[in-house]
Amino acid sequence: MKRKNRHQSGFTMLEVLIATTIMSFAVIAVTQAVAVAQMQTYEALHDNRATTLAEAFLEEVVSKAYADPAGGTPDDLGPETGETTRILYDNIDDYHGFTRDTIKLEPDVITDIAGNVYPITYQKFSVNISTTYTTITLFEPVTGINVIVTVTDKTGRPWQATQFVPESGG
């Protein structure tokens, strides 16, 4: 009697194990790439929010008058008596020392000048504003006020928006 030689088709256990191992490494590599991309996207969005907040406060400050309508000297930085809220600030240096701290135990709420609360994603930042009278020299000395808005996140990472506002002379 003749025996038939049967040839079985398919994969051996070793081939399946090797293929599974290779696929596992590929899946891990793709997963890590996606996680890194998501983290970079979050960081970019976080940077954008901080910068947007700093620029919004800077625009608010420099939209005010250079000189105090009630008079005063460069030594009188900060709000005058009776200027208890931002809506009452009438010149740039009234913002000196302005702070909204969202990190302290009883956090401040960050709002725009009209009192509208910024979305919760902006409440992760603190805002500090500093104004300083100074003279810079370009081609000739120019007197003005330097405004620095510093936005800080809960990790202490700062972003700054700065603008020099020259004295109008009039």
C-alpha positions in Angstrom: 0.0 0.0 0.0 1.2 3.4 -0.8 1.2 6.2 1.7 0.0 9.6 0.7 2.2 12.5 1.7 0.0 15.0 3.3 1.2 18.6 3.3 -0.5 20.7 5.9 -0.9 24.4 5.1 -0.9 27.2 7.7 1.5 28.8 10.2 3.5 27.2 12.9 3.2 28.2 16.5 6.6 29.9 16.3 5.6 32.0 13.2 2.4 33.2 15.0 4.4 34.1 18.1 7.0 36.1 16.1 4.2 37.9 14.1 2.4 38.7 17.3 5.5 40.1 18.9 6.3 42.3 15.9 2.6 43.6 15.8 2.9 44.4 19.6 6.0 46.5 19.1 4.3 48.3 16.2 1.2 49.1 18.2 3.3 50.3 21.1 5.3 52.6 18.8 2.1 54.1 17.3 0.5 54.6 20.7 3.6 56.4 22.0 3.7 58.6 18.9 0.0 59.5 19.4 0.5 60.3 23.1 3.5 62.6 22.3 1.5 64.4 19.7 -1.4 64.9 22.1 1.0 66.3 24.7 2.5 68.7 22.2 -0.9 69.8 21.1 -1.9 70.4 24.7 1.3 72.4 25.4 0.7 74.6 22.3 -2.9 75.2 23.3 -1.7 76.1 26.9 0.9 78.5 25.5 -1.7 80.1 23.3 -4.2 80.6 26.1 -1.5 82.2 28.3 -0.3 84.5 25.6 -3.9 85.4 24.6 -4.6 86.3 28.3 -1.4 88.4 28.6 -2.2 90.3 25.4 -5.8 90.9 26.4 -4.7 92.5 29.7 -2.0 94.5 27.9 -4.5 95.9 25.4 -6.8 96.8 28.3 -4.0 98.7 30.1 -2.6 100.6 27.1 -6.1 101.6 26.1 -6.2 103.9 29.1 -4.9 107.5 29.2 -1.2 108.0 29.7 -1.6 110.7 32.3 -3.9 110.7 35.3 -6.8 113.1 34.6 -6.8 114.0 38.3 -3.1 114.9 38.1 -0.4 113.1 40.0 3.3 112.3 39.7 5.2 109.3 38.4 5.7 108.4 42.1 2.0 107.7 42.4 1.9 104.3 40.8 -1.2 102.2 41.4 -4.9 103.2 41.7 -5.9 106.4 43.4 -8.3 106.5 46.3 -11.7 105.4 45.2 -10.5 103.4 42.2 -11.4 100.1 43.7 -12.1 98.1 40.5 -10.6 98.0 37.1 -13.7 99.7 35.6 -12.7 102.8 37.6 -9.1 102.8 36.5 -8.6 106.0 34.4 -4.9 105.8 33.4 -2.2 103.3 32.7 -0.3 103.4 36.0 -3.5 102.6 37.9 -2.8 99.0 36.9 0.5 98.9 38.8 0.4 96.0 41.2 -2.8 94.5 39.8 -3.0 90.8 40.5 -5.4 88.0 39.9 -4.2 84.9 41.7 -5.9 81.7 40.8 -3.4 79.6 42.7 -4.0 80.7 46.3 -6.3 78.9 48.7 -9.2 81.2 47.9 -8.5 81.9 44.3 -9.4 85.1 42.4 -11.6 84.8 39.3 -10.1 86.2 36.0 -12.6 88.4 34.2 -12.4 91.0 31.4 -12.9 94.7 32.2 -16.7 94.4 32.0 -16.7 91.7 34.6 -17.3 88.8 32.2 -15.7 85.6 33.6 -13.1 84.0 31.3 -13.8 80.3 30.6 -12.5 77.7 33.1 -9.5 77.0 30.9 -8.2 80.5 31.6 -8.7 80.1 35.3 -5.6 78.0 35.5 -3.5 81.2 35.2 -2.6 84.1 37.5 -2.1 87.6 36.1 0.3 90.3 37.5 0.7 93.8 36.0 3.6 96.1 36.6 4.0 99.7 35.3 7.2 101.7 35.5 7.9 105.2 34.3 11.2 105.2 32.4 13.2 106.9 29.7 14.5 105.0 26.7 17.0 106.3 24.2 16.4 105.5 20.5 17.8 108.5 18.5 16.9 110.8 21.4 15.6 110.2 24.9 11.9 109.3 25.1 10.0 109.4 28.4 7.2 106.9 28.9 5.7 104.1 30.9 6.7 100.5 30.5 3.8 98.0 31.0 4.6 94.3 31.8 1.8 91.8 32.0 3.0 88.5 33.4 0.7 85.4 33.2 1.8 82.4 35.3 0.4 78.9 35.3 0.1 76.6 38.4 3.6 75.2 37.8 5.1 78.7 37.9 5.8 78.9 34.2 5.6 82.6 33.1 4.6 84.3 29.9 5.0 88.1 29.4 3.6 90.7 27.2 5.4 94.1 27.4 4.8 97.5 25.8 6.5 100.8 26.1 4.0 103.7 25.9 5.6 107.1 25.2 4.4 110.2 26.9 2.1 112.0 24.5 3.6 115.4 25.3 0.2 117.2 25.3 
